[in-house]
């Protein structure tokens, strides 16, 4: 008979125990989501890796099936790695000016203008253009999925006065 009196107490403990487990699982899921950094942080790391001439780090920030559009020409992931290895070491002081940024769910993008120099360029020529980076959340981090880079075309509409 005494056991029957404790049955409601055991039932409540069981219910609260299950509810606590659900809460813990939800908190763990939220904790995992909270650990995913902002795409702008991944983008800043990419720029920093470029300026440090670190093609290996650039590669870790790029998805295996990424696509690069350079001057409208498509390059696959192997070509991107080659570009990282050849172009990153010769460029200097890459600066980006984001004009549009967006992030929602598993996709983020940044588009804007860029400028950089070339190492050992005695004329200190500045190269400019536009870029778009599309990031995709993969394995709890952001990976660069699409790069679209276009050089600024010279102004051919200017009329030279004699």
Buried (B, 14 or more C-beta within 10 A) or exposed (E): EEEEEEEEEEEEEEEEEEEEEEEEEEEEEEEEEEEBEEBBEBBEBBBEBBBEBBBEBBBEBBBEEBBBBBEEEEBEBEBBBEBBBEBBEEBBEBEBEBEEBEBEEEBBBBBBBBBBBBEEEEEEEEBEBBBBBBBBBEEEBBBBBBBBBBEEEEEEEEEEEE
